[in-house]
Amino acid sequence: MTKKMVIILLLMLVIATAITASLMVRLQNNDSLLKMDAIEGKTKADELANIWHDDAIFLGIGLNGEIDSDGKATSWIYSYFSPSTESLSNNLSMYEVLNAYISSDNDYDTVIKHSVLHTEPVLNVSINSCDTMSIAKNTQEINAFLSRYSDAKVDHFYLRVDDNYSQNAIWDIRWLSPGGLDDPHNAYIVIDASTGEVLEVEVQMDS
């Protein structure tokens, strides 16, 4: 083996090592981002909401980023409205609504819009997103769905009030498995955010 070939091989080894190290760092960084329970970001969101309007009332949480199997995500959206901003439009009450985007790396952003309220304020939450995910995965139906469809991803994870279920707030999660173009599969669960009771489960699987 010539000296020139040795040098080329050494250079290739150095480049390969650098690429591997870079990929490992990126993977580690991604793992570190996937570590925020939905309730963890609410303290910062509450602070932003109170700066916006001191009568801000909490409306709920929605998934905004990537989520892991434990119920921790890179980012969540926290929604609030201000009763003092009420105005009428076509005989409908409109309010300013604040959406606070909070990331697990402490980054944040806010968006304000005018909207008709479609939900009631969220109160008495004692179940966080990690608890919710654990409860969901321990149900027979969701466990069976996730076991069969390993490619299923969470595409919907919300904390909100829905009068169809109870006066308490609910967490609802939906998983989607793409399957074929015309053969998707999904699973959906609703859990009481105060008691942890499973209120509804629906799964769509091949028989």
BAFI-3210 file (N, C-alpha, C; in Angstrom, 3 decimals, decimal comma, padded with zeros to 6 digits):
// residues 207
n [1|2|3|4|5|6|7|8|9|10|11|12|13|14|15|16|17|18|19|20|21|22|23|24|25|26|27|28|29|30|31|32|33|34|35|36|37|38|39|40|41|42|43|44|45|46|47|48|49|50|51|52|53|54|55|56|57|58|59|60|61|62|63|64|65|66|67|68|69|70|71|72|73|74|75|76|77|78|79|80|81|82|83|84|85|86|87|88|89|90|91|92|93|94|95|96|97|98|99|100|101|102|103|104|105|106|107|108|109|110|111|112|113|114|115|116|117|118|119|120|121|122|123|124|125|126|127|128|129|130|131|132|133|134|135|136|137|138|139|140|141|142|143|144|145|146|147|148|149|150|151|152|153|154|155|156|157|158|159|160|161|162|163|164|165|166|167|168|169|170|171|172|173|174|175|176|177|178|179|180|181|182|183|184|185|186|187|188|189|190|191|192|193|194|195|196|197|198|199|200|201|202|203|204|205|206|207]
n.u [000,859|000,654|002,088|000,475|-002,068|-002,480|-002,672|-005,027|-006,891|-006,723|-007,716|-010,325|-011,200|-011,108|-013,036|-015,321|-015,482|-016,009|-018,481|-020,041|-019,848|-021,136|-023,727|-024,398|-024,427|-026,575|-028,644|-028,621|-029,297|-031,878|-033,125|-032,960|-034,708|-037,168|-038,582|-040,465|-043,189|-046,634|-047,755|-045,569|-044,761|-046,689|-046,395|-044,688|-046,293|-048,559|-047,438|-046,837|-049,426|-050,614|-049,161|-050,072|-052,968|-054,400|-056,637|-056,650|-057,809|-057,431|-057,647|-056,841|-054,608|-052,531|-050,879|-047,855|-045,313|-042,905|-043,630|-042,864|-042,961|-043,639|-045,232|-044,086|-043,129|-041,648|-042,738|-045,564|-048,858|-050,462|-053,542|-055,477|-058,083|-059,413|-061,807|-062,419|-062,073|-064,238|-066,318|-068,887|-069,908|-071,839|-073,885|-072,598|-070,504|-067,204|-063,781|-060,465|-057,928|-055,182|-052,505|-049,936|-046,822|-044,794|-041,589|-039,513|-036,907|-036,962|-037,631|-040,039|-043,171|-045,833|-049,208|-051,876|-055,362|-058,736|-061,670|-064,585|-065,582|-065,241|-065,142|-065,084|-063,476|-060,557|-060,353|-059,262|-057,215|-055,471|-054,103|-051,318|-049,659|-047,944|-048,951|-051,405|-050,718|-049,650|-051,889|-053,524|-052,035|-052,133|-054,665|-056,677|-057,526|-056,044|-053,452|-053,466|-053,813|-051,454|-049,565|-050,070|-049,802|-046,986|-046,000|-047,614|-048,377|-048,705|-051,037|-052,617|-053,240|-054,747|-055,699|-058,700|-062,045|-065,019|-068,338|-069,707|-068,747|-068,043|-068,128|-065,596|-062,243|-060,834|-058,412|-057,530|-056,381|-055,099|-053,987|-052,395|-051,992|-050,469|-050,686|-051,824|-052,437|-055,190|-056,016|-055,947|-055,333|-056,593|-056,585|-058,326|-058,675|-060,295|-059,771|-060,538|-059,332|-059,115|-059,699|-058,597|-060,098|-061,061|-062,951|-063,801|-063,028|-061,862|-061,038|-059,629|-059,040|-057,676|-059,567]
n.v [-001,196|002,115|005,229|007,388|006,217|005,347|007,787|008,783|006,862|007,327|009,930|009,457|007,900|009,753|011,605|009,963|009,354|011,899|012,455|010,438|011,185|013,650|012,861|011,391|013,414|014,938|013,097|012,783|015,381|015,526|013,613|014,919|016,985|015,793|015,746|017,066|017,167|017,958|019,567|020,730|022,960|024,805|026,685|028,702|029,462|030,427|032,666|034,267|034,636|036,117|038,463|039,357|039,693|040,440|039,087|036,683|033,478|030,016|027,765|025,344|022,705|021,797|019,414|020,272|019,714|017,061|013,934|011,608|008,105|008,188|010,342|012,832|015,861|017,903|020,410|022,344|023,763|026,358|027,592|030,570|032,835|036,195|037,559|040,283|041,311|041,008|041,277|042,085|040,347|039,939|039,263|037,454|036,594|037,624|036,997|037,944|035,643|033,952|032,097|030,306|029,179|026,837|025,542|022,682|023,446|025,850|027,883|030,166|031,406|033,637|033,923|035,975|036,071|036,805|035,255|033,126|031,467|028,011|026,229|025,467|026,962|025,286|023,371|021,947|019,922|016,990|014,999|014,473|014,752|012,572|010,735|010,362|009,170|006,788|005,601|005,297|003,514|001,269|000,314|-002,302|-002,164|-000,051|-000,938|-003,311|-002,242|-000,665|-002,648|-004,131|-002,254|-000,999|001,263|003,334|006,691|009,427|011,824|013,699|015,280|016,438|018,649|019,595|020,961|019,169|019,063|016,793|014,724|015,195|017,491|017,880|018,514|016,951|014,647|013,866|011,525|010,641|008,095|007,401|005,118|004,920|002,829|001,357|003,477|003,705|002,534|003,328|003,167|003,799|004,937|005,999|007,723|008,851|010,489|011,241|014,168|014,770|012,553|010,365|008,429|006,263|007,335|006,916|004,713|004,041|001,990|001,291|-001,410|-004,029|-006,996]
n.w [000,000|-000,933|000,231|-000,377|-000,639|001,968|003,307|002,128|003,034|005,780|005,873|005,006|007,131|009,232|008,348|008,314|011,030|012,090|010,926|012,090|014,803|014,678|013,964|016,253|018,199|017,230|017,516|020,287|021,025|019,960|021,560|024,011|023,634|023,623|026,158|027,727|029,770|029,257|031,268|032,448|030,951|031,492|033,541|032,531|030,388|031,736|032,920|030,685|029,745|031,826|031,673|029,259|029,599|032,699|033,475|032,237|031,261|031,472|028,762|027,610|026,344|023,601|021,498|019,905|018,916|018,240|019,750|022,339|023,364|025,996|026,499|026,499|024,927|022,268|022,085|023,171|022,866|024,586|025,518|026,068|027,148|027,325|029,329|029,507|027,016|025,447|022,599|020,181|017,275|014,558|016,316|017,938|020,637|020,791|021,584|022,646|022,081|023,362|022,174|023,431|022,576|023,793|024,166|024,916|025,193|026,398|024,695|023,288|021,953|021,032|019,896|019,015|018,613|017,466|018,494|018,525|021,427|021,748|023,730|027,272|030,214|031,496|034,371|037,516|036,958|037,351|036,192|034,278|031,012|030,724|032,589|031,371|028,908|029,852|031,105|028,864|027,204|028,738|028,510|027,189|024,498|023,252|023,716|022,213|019,671|019,295|019,468|017,209|015,138|014,638|013,461|014,118|014,905|017,209|016,443|017,509|020,471|023,170|025,834|027,170|027,595|027,217|026,793|026,145|027,601|030,447|033,255|033,993|032,813|029,875|028,582|025,305|022,943|019,790|017,673|014,581|012,012|009,000|007,023|003,956|001,075|000,885|003,175|006,029|009,608|012,878|016,297|019,199|022,247|025,224|028,237|031,578|032,942|035,569|037,193|035,915|034,749|032,129|029,489|026,905|024,216|021,012|018,304|015,125|013,334|011,265|010,943]
ca.u [000,000|001,476|001,905|-000,678|-003,291|-002,607|-003,159|-006,430|-007,683|-006,772|-008,641|-011,678|-011,531|-011,366|-014,319|-016,378|-015,597|-016,645|-019,902|-020,673|-019,957|-022,169|-025,036|-024,654|-024,797|-027,921|-029,589|-028,687|-030,045|-033,283|-033,634|-033,102|-035,864|-038,394|-038,624|-041,325|-044,596|-047,456|-048,001|-044,325|-044,673|-047,817|-045,949|-044,235|-047,450|-049,369|-046,728|-047,055|-050,846|-050,899|-048,596|-050,980|-054,145|-054,392|-057,824|-056,546|-058,359|-056,843|-058,600|-056,400|-053,273|-052,491|-049,562|-047,328|-044,071|-042,783|-043,933|-042,317|-043,915|-043,979|-046,111|-043,303|-043,021|-040,735|-043,454|-047,009|-049,565|-051,310|-054,523|-056,138|-058,891|-059,590|-063,210|-062,557|-061,921|-065,451|-066,936|-069,942|-069,794|-072,996|-074,575|-071,794|-069,448|-065,841|-062,786|-059,069|-057,406|-053,734|-051,871|-048,528|-046,074|-043,687|-040,738|-038,771|-035,615|-037,296|-038,020|-041,478|-043,741|-047,255|-050,055|-053,160|-056,405|-060,095|-062,378|-065,726|-065,138|-065,893|-064,899|-065,112|-062,170|-060,076|-060,145|-059,102|-056,416|-054,510|-053,443|-050,485|-049,634|-047,278|-049,955|-052,430|-050,166|-049,524|-053,236|-053,999|-051,318|-052,487|-055,986|-056,556|-057,733|-054,912|-052,297|-053,568|-053,606|-050,049|-048,802|-050,258|-049,339|-045,803|-045,711|-048,619|-047,857|-049,695|-051,225|-053,626|-053,127|-055,315|-056,388|-059,776|-063,344|-066,002|-069,585|-070,217|-068,212|-068,236|-067,769|-064,150|-061,465|-060,452|-057,309|-057,845|-055,224|-055,380|-052,861|-052,686|-051,075|-050,771|-051,096|-051,839|-053,018|-056,633|-056,299|-055,355|-055,886|-056,425|-057,094|-058,694|-059,055|-060,639|-059,500|-060,868|-058,076|-059,146|-059,751|-057,886|-061,045|-061,185|-064,328|-064,126|-061,940|-062,257|-059,906|-059,942|-058,007|-058,110|-060,034]
ca.v [000,000|003,307|006,283|008,199|005,473|005,363|009,124|008,865|006,036|008,024|011,046|008,896|007,476|010,969|012,146|009,057|009,530|013,200|012,326|009,623|012,000|014,658|012,192|011,044|014,647|015,298|012,164|013,117|016,627|015,224|012,936|015,873|017,820|015,045|015,471|017,976|016,863|019,122|020,428|021,428|024,241|025,676|027,785|029,775|029,913|031,243|033,941|035,036|034,983|037,170|039,697|039,733|040,232|039,880|038,259|035,550|032,217|028,881|027,003|023,990|022,425|020,953|018,980|021,097|019,155|015,607|013,363|010,266|007,090|008,440|011,494|014,066|016,403|019,022|021,679|022,307|025,042|026,653|028,587|031,384|033,935|037,299|037,984|041,736|041,693|040,590|042,185|041,410|040,279|039,167|038,787|036,435|037,133|037,334|037,289|037,747|034,345|033,863|030,789|030,372|028,023|026,643|024,411|022,078|024,123|027,152|028,847|030,371|032,402|033,829|034,385|036,473|036,130|036,999|034,019|032,671|030,362|026,737|025,359|026,109|026,968|024,026|023,421|020,687|018,930|016,302|013,980|015,130|014,036|011,282|009,865|010,076|008,209|005,511|005,051|004,907|002,337|000,121|-000,217|-003,466|-001,798|000,736|-001,831|-004,210|-001,437|-000,289|-003,877|-004,549|-001,228|-000,391|002,542|004,320|007,910|010,330|013,027|014,535|015,107|017,685|018,836|020,547|020,623|018,729|018,797|015,466|013,722|015,544|018,864|017,915|018,542|015,639|014,457|012,929|011,170|009,827|007,524|007,104|004,251|005,220|001,667|001,669|004,778|003,678|001,637|003,808|002,640|004,787|004,643|007,239|007,507|010,032|010,213|012,325|014,779|014,911|011,252|009,331|007,435|006,152|007,658|006,379|004,139|003,564|001,558|000,785|-002,375|-005,144|-008,133]
ca.w [000,000|-001,053|001,245|-000,788|-000,311|003,429|003,668|001,701|003,955|007,068|005,711|004,958|008,492|010,017|007,905|008,783|012,485|012,329|010,567|013,130|016,017|014,432|014,034|017,648|018,882|016,804|018,140|021,704|021,138|019,734|022,749|025,109|023,375|023,843|027,587|028,484|029,971|028,896|032,428|032,787|030,271|031,821|034,398|031,646|029,618|032,648|033,090|029,465|029,677|032,800|031,133|028,166|030,293|034,048|033,692|031,317|031,755|030,772|027,952|027,286|025,816|022,413|021,039|018,819|018,390|018,238|021,062|022,520|023,823|027,398|026,619|026,544|023,568|022,065|022,198|023,407|022,740|025,738|025,066|027,091|026,642|028,263|029,373|029,361|025,609|024,722|021,626|019,435|015,827|014,072|017,519|018,613|021,502|020,356|022,612|022,307|022,517|023,293|022,065|023,821|022,107|024,730|023,798|026,019|025,315|026,985|023,669|023,304|021,055|021,295|018,803|019,525|017,591|017,950|018,205|019,323|022,275|021,489|024,864|028,586|030,881|032,063|035,819|038,250|036,234|038,210|035,367|033,275|029,737|030,913|033,227|030,367|027,959|030,542|031,258|027,527|026,711|029,586|028,159|026,311|023,098|022,750|023,743|021,063|018,453|019,171|019,247|015,822|014,199|015,256|012,811|014,527|015,522|017,801|015,620|018,186|021,931|023,688|027,117|026,902|028,179|026,227|027,518|025,806|028,513|031,862|033,577|034,142|031,579|029,363|027,651|024,238|022,125|018,602|016,943|013,183|011,280|007,599|006,249|002,540|000,753|001,109|004,286|007,287|010,852|013,931|017,638|019,878|023,639|026,016|029,647|032,499|033,382|037,018|037,867|035,177|034,241|030,667|029,140|025,582|023,426|019,690|017,489|013,795|012,979|010,431|011,750]
c.u [000,893|001,167|000,683|-001,988|-003,542|-003,196|-004,636|-007,326|-007,822|-007,744|-010,087|-012,135|-011,884|-012,725|-015,468|-016,599|-016,321|-018,138|-020,648|-020,878|-021,053|-023,558|-025,396|-025,086|-026,217|-028,950|-029,748|-029,485|-031,522|-033,894|-033,872|-034,313|-037,161|-038,582|-039,565|-042,754|-045,406|-047,641|-046,754|-044,259|-045,734|-047,403|-045,500|-045,402|-048,354|-048,752|-046,961|-048,506|-051,189|-050,287|-049,510|-052,240|-054,205|-055,653|-057,824|-057,021|-057,885|-057,910|-058,143|-055,008|-053,410|-051,066|-049,116|-046,082|-044,093|-042,999|-043,349|-043,355|-044,328|-044,917|-045,383|-043,051|-042,044|-041,426|-044,943|-047,581|-050,505|-052,241|-055,226|-057,081|-059,060|-061,045|-063,399|-062,449|-063,164|-065,953|-067,979|-069,676|-070,895|-073,732|-073,858|-070,719|-068,084|-064,871|-061,390|-058,617|-055,892|-053,315|-050,385|-047,849|-044,827|-042,917|-039,949|-037,384|-035,782|-037,559|-039,545|-041,888|-045,225|-047,960|-051,397|-054,160|-057,739|-060,920|-063,627|-065,240|-065,945|-065,696|-064,946|-063,709|-061,834|-059,768|-059,835|-058,392|-055,407|-053,746|-052,622|-050,407|-048,932|-048,222|-050,981|-051,949|-050,067|-050,882|-053,739|-053,353|-051,612|-053,900|-055,802|-056,613|-056,536|-053,646|-052,285|-053,293|-052,129|-049,156|-048,898|-049,657|-048,175|-045,443|-046,685|-047,962|-049,004|-049,826|-052,211|-053,521|-053,558|-055,804|-057,430|-061,020|-064,291|-067,256|-070,175|-069,768|-068,492|-067,919|-066,262|-063,476|-061,120|-059,127|-057,823|-056,638|-055,700|-054,059|-053,300|-051,585|-051,399|-051,284|-050,939|-052,508|-054,502|-057,011|-055,624|-056,026|-055,662|-057,024|-057,306|-059,128|-059,317|-060,502|-059,835|-059,578|-058,016|-059,021|-058,920|-058,790|-061,060|-062,657|-064,755|-062,867|-062,514|-061,003|-060,411|-058,783|-058,595|-058,519|-059,112]
c.v [001,244|004,307|007,130|007,519|005,459|006,700|009,272|008,076|006,708|009,198|010,569|008,469|008,672|011,554|011,292|009,207|010,822|013,138|011,539|010,421|013,040|014,056|011,848|012,262|015,044|014,395|012,467|014,389|016,393|014,544|013,934|016,769|017,110|014,716|016,374|017,464|018,135|020,088|021,233|022,818|025,241|026,857|028,978|030,330|030,807|032,630|034,848|035,502|036,120|038,507|040,253|040,387|039,600|039,087|037,028|034,258|031,086|028,051|025,588|023,932|021,557|020,593|019,838|020,492|017,646|015,087|011,963|009,339|007,277|009,622|012,813|014,550|017,568|020,361|021,439|023,710|025,194|027,805|029,264|032,369|034,973|037,757|039,476|042,205|041,355|041,689|041,374|041,474|039,358|038,490|037,641|037,117|036,659|037,725|037,224|036,411|034,341|032,401|030,955|029,064|027,880|025,391|023,921|022,693|025,560|028,242|028,996|031,424|032,525|034,344|034,789|036,536|036,433|035,782|033,879|031,496|029,105|025,762|026,166|026,111|025,610|024,221|022,013|019,601|018,302|015,211|014,692|014,282|012,684|010,274|009,413|009,016|006,826|004,828|004,519|003,608|001,092|-000,386|-001,330|-003,068|-001,046|-000,114|-002,754|-003,465|-001,131|-001,505|-004,321|-003,557|-000,455|000,953|003,645|005,490|008,717|011,550|013,996|014,237|016,425|017,544|019,911|020,134|020,260|018,315|017,435|014,407|014,051|017,015|019,005|018,060|017,118|015,745|013,547|012,770|010,372|009,388|007,231|006,222|004,406|004,024|001,944|003,003|004,835|002,807|002,111|003,152|003,678|004,296|005,960|006,919|008,843|009,664|011,443|012,868|014,985|013,570|010,174|008,254|007,448|006,312|007,086|005,821|003,666|003,156|001,046|-000,089|-003,381|-006,297|-009,339]
c.w [000,000|000,042|000,934|-000,427|001,194|003,892|003,319|002,654|005,316|007,003|005,698|006,352|009,373|009,671|008,422|010,282|012,823|012,037|011,629|014,402|015,877|014,540|015,468|018,442|018,538|017,429|019,624|021,919|020,933|020,946|023,870|024,909|023,724|025,315|028,379|028,547|029,707|030,062|032,796|032,159|030,682|032,710|033,560|030,845|030,473|032,820|031,870|029,361|030,626|032,397|030,039|028,719|031,675|034,382|032,780|031,979|030,851|030,057|027,618|026,692|024,571|022,046|019,861|018,180|018,328|019,650|021,163|023,133|025,277|027,587|026,781|025,127|023,499|022,283|022,396|023,198|023,932|025,362|026,237|026,406|027,729|028,242|029,111|027,910|024,785|023,782|020,847|017,940|015,313|015,227|018,227|019,454|021,022|021,471|022,006|022,897|022,312|023,173|022,362|023,422|022,983|024,341|024,996|026,194|025,818|025,950|023,702|022,286|021,401|020,050|019,392|018,372|018,256|017,552|019,056|020,152|021,964|022,635|026,153|029,194|031,489|033,542|036,343|037,451|037,189|037,458|034,285|032,003|029,836|031,577|032,196|029,381|028,592|030,696|029,912|027,075|027,531|029,348|027,136|024,841|022,512|022,704|022,534|019,759|018,247|018,952|017,794|014,833|014,820|014,647|013,222|015,256|016,118|016,904|016,260|019,675|022,556|025,120|026,897|027,678|027,042|026,980|027,194|026,804|029,982|032,052|033,756|032,783|031,158|028,605|026,549|023,318|020,921|017,973|015,522|012,611|009,802|006,810|004,768|002,308|001,054|002,297|005,574|008,490|011,942|015,235|018,366|021,297|024,322|027,487|030,482|033,100|034,891|037,727|037,189|034,613|032,710|030,302|027,788|024,932|022,099|018,930|016,145|013,361|012,007|011,325|011,569]
res [m|t|k|k|m|v|i|i|l|l|l|m|l|v|i|a|t|a|i|t|a|s|l|m|v|r|l|q|n|n|d|s|l|l|k|m|d|a|i|e|g|k|t|k|a|d|e|l|a|n|i|w|h|d|d|a|i|f|l|g|i|g|l|n|g|e|i|d|s|d|g|k|a|t|s|w|i|y|s|y|f|s|p|s|t|e|s|l|s|n|n|l|s|m|y|e|v|l|n|a|y|i|s|s|d|n|d|y|d|t|v|i|k|h|s|v|l|h|t|e|p|v|l|n|v|s|i|n|s|c|d|t|m|s|i|a|k|n|t|q|e|i|n|a|f|l|s|r|y|s|d|a|k|v|d|h|f|y|l|r|v|d|d|n|y|s|q|n|a|i|w|d|i|r|w|l|s|p|g|g|l|d|d|p|h|n|a|y|i|v|i|d|a|s|t|g|e|v|l|e|v|e|v|q|m|d|s]
***
